[in-house]
């Protein structure tokens, strides 16, 4: 069920980017998509490490780091 929700969110972002009419709107949606995709990837990696409460901390840290890296990679 989580995978369906993630894929749905990414699909909505793609549709929103297609509906954006100005380059500035397209950039804003693209930056949001990059941040969300990076956060999801970082959280997935962080969740694979550690155990117990350490896993929760690494998941949250991975989400933050991934979101920042996604925004950086997109030039936002």
N, CA, C and O atoms as a MOPAC input file, in Angstrom:
PM7 MOZYME 1SCF
protein

 N      0.81600 1    -1.18900 1     0.00000 1
 C      0.00000 1     0.00000 1     0.00000 1
 C      0.86400 1     1.25800 1     0.00000 1
 O      0.50400 1     2.25300 1    -0.62900 1
 N      2.00700 1     1.22500 1     0.70400 1
 C      2.89100 1     2.38000 1     0.73900 1
 C      3.43400 1     2.68700 1    -0.65800 1
 O      3.53300 1     3.84900 1    -1.05200 1
 N      3.77900 1     1.64600 1    -1.39100 1
 C      4.31900 1     1.85600 1    -2.74000 1
 C      3.27700 1     2.51500 1    -3.63500 1
 O      3.61600 1     3.35400 1    -4.46900 1
 N      2.01500 1     2.13900 1    -3.46800 1
 C      0.95100 1     2.74400 1    -4.26100 1
 C      0.82400 1     4.22700 1    -3.94000 1
 O      0.64700 1     5.04600 1    -4.84200 1
 N      0.91400 1     4.57100 1    -2.67400 1
 C      0.82400 1     5.97900 1    -2.25500 1
 C      1.98400 1     6.80300 1    -2.79200 1
 O      1.79900 1     7.93900 1    -3.22900 1
 N      3.17400 1     6.23100 1    -2.75900 1
 C      4.35100 1     6.92600 1    -3.27000 1
 C      4.22900 1     7.13300 1    -4.76800 1
 O      4.48500 1     8.22800 1    -5.27000 1
 N      3.84300 1     6.09700 1    -5.47500 1
 C      3.68600 1     6.21800 1    -6.92400 1
 C      2.58000 1     7.20000 1    -7.27600 1
 O      2.69200 1     7.93200 1    -8.25900 1
 N      1.52500 1     7.22500 1    -6.49500 1
 C      0.43800 1     8.17800 1    -6.72900 1
 C      0.92500 1     9.61000 1    -6.54300 1
 O      0.60600 1    10.48700 1    -7.34600 1
 N      1.69100 1     9.84600 1    -5.49600 1
 C      2.21700 1    11.19400 1    -5.24000 1
 C      3.12800 1    11.65000 1    -6.36900 1
 O      3.05400 1    12.80000 1    -6.80100 1
 N      3.98500 1    10.76000 1    -6.84800 1
 C      4.87000 1    11.11700 1    -7.95200 1
 C      4.07800 1    11.37400 1    -9.23600 1
 O      4.43000 1    12.25900 1   -10.01700 1
 N      3.01900 1    10.60900 1    -9.45200 1
 C      2.17200 1    10.82400 1   -10.62200 1
 C      1.45900 1    12.16400 1   -10.56100 1
 O      1.34100 1    12.85200 1   -11.57600 1
 N      0.98500 1    12.54000 1    -9.38200 1
 C      0.31800 1    13.83600 1    -9.22100 1
 C      1.30000 1    14.96500 1    -9.50600 1
 O      0.94000 1    15.94900 1   -10.15300 1
 N      2.53300 1    14.83500 1    -9.03200 1
 C      3.53200 1    15.87400 1    -9.30300 1
 C      3.81300 1    15.99700 1   -10.78900 1
 O      3.98700 1    17.10500 1   -11.29700 1
 N      3.85900 1    14.88000 1   -11.48800 1
 C      4.09800 1    14.93000 1   -12.93500 1
 C      2.94700 1    15.62700 1   -13.64900 1
 O      3.16800 1    16.40200 1   -14.57900 1
 N      1.72800 1    15.35500 1   -13.22000 1
 C      0.56300 1    16.00700 1   -13.82200 1
 C      0.56800 1    17.50300 1   -13.51600 1
 O      0.26400 1    18.31400 1   -14.39100 1
 N      0.90700 1    17.87200 1   -12.29300 1
 C      0.96100 1    19.29000 1   -11.93900 1
 C      2.00300 1    20.02700 1   -12.76300 1
 O      1.78800 1    21.17200 1   -13.16200 1
 N      3.12500 1    19.38100 1   -13.01700 1
 C      4.16000 1    20.03100 1   -13.81400 1
 C      3.66300 1    20.23000 1   -15.24200 1
 O      3.97500 1    21.24500 1   -15.86600 1
 N      2.91000 1    19.29500 1   -15.76000 1
 C      2.37300 1    19.42800 1   -17.11200 1
 C      1.33000 1    20.53800 1   -17.17600 1
 O      1.15300 1    21.14900 1   -18.23000 1
 N      0.64200 1    20.81000 1   -16.08000 1
 C     -0.38600 1    21.86400 1   -16.05000 1
 C      0.20900 1    23.24700 1   -15.81900 1
 O     -0.46400 1    24.25000 1   -16.05300 1
 N      1.44700 1    23.31800 1   -15.36900 1
 C      2.08100 1    24.61500 1   -15.13200 1
 C      2.25900 1    25.33500 1   -16.45900 1
 O      2.70500 1    24.74300 1   -17.44200 1
 N      1.90800 1    26.61100 1   -16.48200 1
 C      1.91900 1    27.34500 1   -17.73900 1
 C      3.14500 1    28.22200 1   -17.92600 1
 O      3.53400 1    28.49800 1   -19.06000 1
 N      3.76000 1    28.66300 1   -16.84200 1
 C      4.92800 1    29.52500 1   -16.98300 1
 C      6.17800 1    28.75600 1   -16.58100 1
 O      6.09800 1    27.79200 1   -15.82000 1
 N      7.32900 1    29.17700 1   -17.09000 1
 C      8.57800 1    28.50600 1   -16.69200 1
 C      8.81900 1    28.55000 1   -15.18200 1
 O      9.38600 1    27.61700 1   -14.61400 1
 N      8.39400 1    29.62100 1   -14.54100 1
 C      8.58000 1    29.70700 1   -13.09200 1
 C      7.74000 1    28.65800 1   -12.36800 1
 O      8.21300 1    28.03600 1   -11.41800 1
 N      6.49400 1    28.45700 1   -12.81000 1
 C      5.64500 1    27.43800 1   -12.19800 1
 C      6.22500 1    26.04800 1   -12.44100 1
 O      6.21200 1    25.20800 1   -11.54100 1
 N      6.73000 1    25.79800 1   -13.64000 1
 C      7.32300 1    24.49800 1   -13.93800 1
 C      8.53900 1    24.25300 1   -13.05700 1
 O      8.74900 1    23.13600 1   -12.58300 1
 N      9.33700 1    25.28600 1   -12.83600 1
 C     10.52300 1    25.14500 1   -11.98000 1
 C     10.11300 1    24.84100 1   -10.54100 1
 O     10.72800 1    23.99900 1    -9.88700 1
 N      9.07200 1    25.52500 1   -10.04200 1
 C      8.62300 1    25.30000 1    -8.67100 1
 C      8.13600 1    23.86800 1    -8.48200 1
 O      8.46300 1    23.22000 1    -7.48800 1
 N      7.36000 1    23.38400 1    -9.43000 1
 C      6.85900 1    22.01300 1    -9.33100 1
 C      8.01600 1    21.02000 1    -9.46100 1
 O      8.05700 1    20.01000 1    -8.75800 1
 N      8.95300 1    21.31300 1   -10.36100 1
 C     10.11400 1    20.43500 1   -10.53200 1
 C     10.96600 1    20.38000 1    -9.28400 1
 O     11.44900 1    19.31300 1    -8.90500 1
 N     11.15500 1    21.53000 1    -8.63500 1
 C     11.93900 1    21.56600 1    -7.39400 1
 C     11.24600 1    20.78300 1    -6.28800 1
 O     11.89700 1    20.07700 1    -5.51800 1
 N      9.94500 1    20.90900 1    -6.21300 1
 C      9.18600 1    20.15500 1    -5.20800 1
 C      9.31000 1    18.65900 1    -5.47100 1
 O      9.52900 1    17.87200 1    -4.55000 1
 N      9.16900 1    18.27900 1    -6.73200 1
 C      9.28700 1    16.86700 1    -7.09500 1
 C     10.65900 1    16.30900 1    -6.78100 1
 O     10.78300 1    15.18500 1    -6.29400 1
 N     11.69400 1    17.09700 1    -7.06100 1
 C     13.06000 1    16.64500 1    -6.77500 1
 C     13.27300 1    16.47500 1    -5.28000 1
 O     13.90500 1    15.51300 1    -4.84300 1
 N     12.74800 1    17.40600 1    -4.49900 1
 C     12.88800 1    17.30700 1    -3.04300 1
 C     12.15600 1    16.11300 1    -2.47300 1
 O     12.67900 1    15.40900 1    -1.60900 1
 N     10.94700 1    15.88500 1    -2.95300 1
 C     10.15200 1    14.74900 1    -2.46200 1
 C     10.78600 1    13.42900 1    -2.88000 1
 O     10.88600 1    12.50100 1    -2.07700 1
 N     11.21200 1    13.34400 1    -4.12900 1
 C     11.84600 1    12.10300 1    -4.60000 1
 C     13.13300 1    11.82700 1    -3.83300 1
 O     13.40200 1    10.68400 1    -3.46300 1
 N     13.92700 1    12.85900 1    -3.59400 1
 C     15.15500 1    12.69100 1    -2.81100 1
 C     14.87100 1    12.26600 1    -1.38500 1
 O     15.56800 1    11.41500 1    -0.83100 1
 N     13.84200 1    12.86200 1    -0.78700 1
 C     13.47600 1    12.50800 1     0.58400 1
 C     13.01100 1    11.05900 1     0.67700 1
 O     13.36200 1    10.34700 1     1.61800 1
 N     12.22500 1    10.63000 1    -0.29400 1
 C     11.76800 1     9.23100 1    -0.29300 1
 C     12.93500 1     8.26900 1    -0.45400 1
 O     13.00400 1     7.24600 1     0.22700 1
 N     13.84600 1     8.59900 1    -1.35100 1
 C     15.01000 1     7.72800 1    -1.55400 1
 C     15.89000 1     7.70600 1    -0.30700 1
 O     16.35300 1     6.64400 1     0.10900 1
 N     16.12200 1     8.87400 1     0.29100 1
 C     16.93800 1     8.94300 1     1.50800 1
 C     16.31100 1     8.19000 1     2.66600 1
 O     17.00700 1     7.51800 1     3.42700 1
 N     14.99500 1     8.30000 1     2.80000 1
 C     14.29600 1     7.58200 1     3.87000 1
 C     14.37700 1     6.07400 1     3.65200 1
 O     14.52500 1     5.31000 1     4.60600 1
 N     14.28000 1     5.65200 1     2.40400 1
 C     14.36500 1     4.21800 1     2.09900 1
 C     15.74400 1     3.67800 1     2.44700 1
 O     15.86500 1     2.58600 1     3.00200 1
 N     16.77700 1     4.43600 1     2.12300 1
 C     18.14300 1     3.99500 1     2.44600 1
 C     18.34900 1     4.00600 1     3.96000 1
 O     18.88600 1     3.05100 1     4.52000 1
 N     17.92800 1     5.07500 1     4.61800 1
 C     18.08200 1     5.16500 1     6.06900 1
 C     17.33200 1     4.07300 1     6.80400 1
 O     17.78700 1     3.61200 1     7.85100 1
 N     16.20600 1     3.65400 1     6.28300 1
 C     15.40400 1     2.61400 1     6.91600 1
 C     16.08400 1     1.24600 1     6.83700 1
 O     15.77600 1     0.35600 1     7.62900 1
 N     16.98900 1     1.07700 1     5.90500 1
 C     17.68800 1    -0.20300 1     5.76700 1
 C     18.81300 1    -0.35400 1     6.78600 1
 O     19.33900 1    -1.45200 1     6.96800 1
 N     19.18300 1     0.73000 1     7.44600 1
 C     20.31200 1     0.72600 1     8.38100 1
 C     19.81600 1     0.77600 1     9.81300 1
 O     18.70100 1     1.22200 1    10.08200 1
 N     20.64600 1     0.31700 1    10.72000 1
 C     20.34100 1     0.41000 1    12.13600 1
 C     19.22800 1    -0.50900 1    12.58200 1
 O     18.74200 1    -1.34700 1    11.82200 1
 N     18.83500 1    -0.33400 1    13.82900 1
 C     17.76400 1    -1.12800 1    14.40900 1
 C     17.13500 1    -0.38700 1    15.56900 1
 O     17.77300 1     0.48100 1    16.16500 1
 N     15.93000 1    -0.70100 1    15.89300 1
 C     15.22100 1    -0.05700 1    17.00200 1
 C     14.99500 1     1.41400 1    16.74000 1
 O     14.59800 1     1.81100 1    15.64400 1
 N     15.25500 1     2.23000 1    17.77000 1
 C     15.05600 1     3.67600 1    17.60700 1
 C     16.12500 1     4.27900 1    16.70000 1
 O     15.91200 1     5.34100 1    16.11500 1
 N     17.25900 1     3.62000 1    16.57900 1
 C     18.30000 1     4.08100 1    15.65800 1
 C     17.82200 1     4.05400 1    14.21700 1
 O     18.19100 1     4.91500 1    13.41800 1
 N     17.00900 1     3.07800 1    13.88900 1
 C     16.45100 1     2.98800 1    12.54000 1
 C     15.54700 1     4.18300 1    12.25100 1
 O     15.56600 1     4.73500 1    11.15100 1
 N     14.75500 1     4.57800 1    13.24700 1
 C     13.86800 1     5.73200 1    13.08100 1
 C     14.68000 1     7.00800 1    12.85400 1
 O     14.34000 1     7.82800 1    12.00100 1
 N     15.73900 1     7.16200 1    13.61700 1
 C     16.59100 1     8.34700 1    13.48700 1
 C     17.26100 1     8.36800 1    12.12300 1
 O     17.31200 1     9.41200 1    11.47300 1
 N     17.77500 1     7.22700 1    11.68500 1
 C     18.42100 1     7.16500 1    10.37800 1
 C     17.42200 1     7.37200 1     9.24100 1
 O     17.77000 1     7.95900 1     8.21600 1
 N     16.19900 1     6.90500 1     9.40600 1
 C     15.16900 1     7.12900 1     8.38700 1
 C     14.86500 1     8.61700 1     8.26700 1
 O     14.79900 1     9.14900 1     7.15800 1
 N     14.68000 1     9.29100 1     9.39600 1
 C     14.39600 1    10.72800 1     9.37600 1
 C     15.58800 1    11.50700 1     8.82000 1
 O     15.41500 1    12.41800 1     8.01100 1
 N     16.78800 1    11.15000 1     9.25200 1
 C     17.98600 1    11.82200 1     8.74600 1
 C     18.17600 1    11.60100 1     7.25800 1
 O     18.56800 1    12.51300 1     6.52900 1
 N     17.89700 1    10.39200 1     6.81400 1
 C     17.99900 1    10.09500 1     5.38700 1
 C     16.99700 1    10.87600 1     4.56700 1
 O     17.29800 1    11.30200 1     3.45200 1
 N     15.79500 1    11.06900 1     5.11500 1
 C     14.77100 1    11.84700 1     4.41300 1
 C     15.20000 1    13.30000 1     4.28100 1
 O     15.04000 1    13.90100 1     3.21900 1
 N     15.73800 1    13.86500 1     5.34200 1
 C     16.20000 1    15.25800 1     5.28700 1
 C     17.36700 1    15.39800 1     4.32200 1
 O     17.36900 1    16.28400 1     3.46700 1
 N     18.35800 1    14.52600 1     4.45800 1
 C     19.53000 1    14.60000 1     3.58300 1
 C     19.14500 1    14.35800 1     2.12700 1
 O     19.65200 1    15.03800 1     1.23400 1
 N     18.26700 1    13.41100 1     1.88100 1
 C     17.82900 1    13.12900 1     0.53000 1
 C     17.06000 1    14.27800 1    -0.09100 1
 O     17.23000 1    14.57900 1    -1.27300 1
 N     16.21500 1    14.92200 1     0.70100 1
 C     15.47400 1    16.08100 1     0.21500 1
 C     16.39500 1    17.22500 1    -0.15700 1
 O     16.20700 1    17.87100 1    -1.18800 1
 N     17.39700 1    17.47800 1     0.68300 1
 C     18.37300 1    18.52500 1     0.37600 1
 C     19.18400 1    18.16600 1    -0.86300 1
 O     19.43400 1    19.01900 1    -1.71400 1
 N     19.59200 1    16.91300 1    -0.96300 1
 C     20.36600 1    16.48200 1    -2.13300 1
 C     19.53700 1    16.56000 1    -3.41500 1
 O     20.05800 1    16.92500 1    -4.46900 1
 N     18.25800 1    16.22200 1    -3.33100 1
 C     17.38900 1    16.32300 1    -4.49000 1
 C     17.22400 1    17.75400 1    -4.96200 1
 O     17.27100 1    18.02700 1    -6.16100 1
 N     17.03200 1    18.66400 1    -4.02800 1
 C     16.93100 1    20.07200 1    -4.38100 1
 C     18.23800 1    20.60000 1    -4.96800 1
 O     18.23100 1    21.36300 1    -5.93300 1
 N     19.34700 1    20.19300 1    -4.38400 1
 C     20.65900 1    20.59900 1    -4.89900 1
 C     20.86900 1    20.09200 1    -6.31600 1
 O     21.32500 1    20.83600 1    -7.18400 1
 N     20.54100 1    18.84000 1    -6.54900 1
 C     20.73300 1    18.23600 1    -7.87000 1
 C     19.86400 1    18.89700 1    -8.93200 1
 O     20.25300 1    18.97500 1   -10.09700 1
 N     18.68700 1    19.37300 1    -8.53000 1
 C     17.77700 1    20.02400 1    -9.46600 1
 C     18.11800 1    21.49100 1    -9.66900 1
 O     17.52300 1    22.15800 1   -10.51500 1
 N     19.05900 1    21.98700 1    -8.91000 1
 C     19.45700 1    23.39300 1    -9.02700 1
 C     18.48100 1    24.34800 1    -8.36700 1
 O     18.31700 1    25.48200 1    -8.81700 1
 N     17.84400 1    23.90400 1    -7.32000 1
 C     16.84100 1    24.73600 1    -6.64100 1
 C     17.44700 1    25.44000 1    -5.44400 1
 O     16.75500 1    26.18500 1    -4.75000 1

